[in-house]
Amino acid sequence: PLFRPTQTIATADHNVPTRHQDRPIAEPLSRYQVDTLTQNCAEFGVNLYGLGHRYQGIVHVIGPELGITQPGMTIVCGDSHTST
């Protein structure tokens, strides 16, 4: 099981289209990555800001915008820009 699932979030960001997100992702590897992220979040109870979600976006942008990341917090993220 996932440790602290209520403190874990996910978003599909850099490998998703900026337009026509209602259509399947054309690039096979990107589609596979987003599909796998979606399945893993469902399986492990992770809050996902996926395609079509009103807050879906680049993680180092939506984190501060939504108040998920704040000054003084220690966080772990797969995005290299999150510390900014």
C-alpha positions as CSV (number, residue, x, y, z in Angstrom):
1,P,0.0,0.0,0.0
2,L,1.0,3.6,-0.5
3,F,2.3,5.5,2.5
4,R,0.1,8.6,3.2
5,P,-2.1,8.5,0.1
6,T,-3.9,11.6,1.3
7,Q,-0.6,13.5,1.1
8,T,0.1,12.3,-2.4
9,I,-1.1,13.9,-5.7
10,A,-0.5,13.3,-9.3
11,T,-1.0,15.2,-12.5
12,A,-0.4,14.4,-16.2
13,D,1.8,17.2,-17.3
14,H,4.7,17.5,-19.8
15,N,3.7,14.7,-22.1
16,V,0.1,15.7,-22.7
17,P,-1.3,17.8,-25.5
18,T,-2.2,21.4,-24.7
19,R,-5.2,21.3,-27.0
20,H,-7.8,18.6,-27.8
21,Q,-7.3,16.7,-24.5
22,D,-10.6,15.0,-25.2
23,R,-8.9,13.0,-28.0
24,P,-6.5,10.1,-27.4
25,I,-2.8,11.1,-27.1
26,A,-1.2,10.5,-30.5
27,E,2.3,9.7,-29.4
28,P,2.3,6.0,-28.2
29,L,4.9,6.3,-25.3
30,S,3.2,9.5,-23.9
31,R,-0.2,7.8,-24.1
32,Y,1.2,4.7,-22.3
33,Q,2.7,6.9,-19.6
34,V,-0.5,8.8,-19.0
35,D,-2.6,5.6,-19.0
36,T,-0.3,3.9,-16.6
37,L,-0.4,7.0,-14.3
38,T,-4.2,6.9,-14.4
39,Q,-4.3,3.2,-13.6
40,N,-1.8,3.5,-10.7
41,C,-3.6,6.4,-9.1
42,A,-6.9,4.5,-9.3
43,E,-5.3,1.4,-7.8
44,F,-3.5,3.1,-5.0
45,G,-6.0,5.9,-4.1
46,V,-3.9,8.9,-5.3
47,N,-5.7,12.1,-6.1
48,L,-5.1,12.6,-9.8
49,Y,-5.4,15.9,-11.7
50,G,-5.6,14.0,-15.0
51,L,-6.7,14.9,-18.5
52,G,-10.0,16.8,-18.4
53,H,-9.6,17.8,-14.7
54,R,-10.1,21.5,-14.3
55,Y,-6.8,21.7,-12.3
56,Q,-4.7,19.5,-14.6
57,G,-1.4,21.2,-15.5
58,I,2.3,21.3,-14.9
59,V,3.0,20.1,-11.4
60,H,5.4,22.9,-10.4
61,V,2.7,25.4,-11.5
62,I,-0.4,23.8,-10.0
63,G,1.2,22.9,-6.7
64,P,1.7,26.5,-5.6
65,E,-1.5,27.7,-7.3
66,L,-3.6,25.1,-5.4
67,G,-1.7,25.6,-2.1
68,I,-0.4,22.1,-2.2
69,T,3.2,23.2,-2.1
70,Q,4.0,26.1,0.3
71,P,7.1,27.8,1.6
72,G,8.9,25.8,4.3
73,M,7.5,22.4,3.2
74,T,9.7,19.5,2.4
75,I,8.2,17.7,-0.6
76,V,9.2,15.0,-3.0
77,C,8.3,15.3,-6.7
78,G,9.2,13.7,-9.9
79,D,9.5,17.1,-11.6
80,S,12.9,18.8,-11.6
81,H,11.4,22.3,-11.3
82,T,9.2,21.7,-8.2
83,S,11.7,23.3,-5.9
84,T,11.1,26.6,-7.7
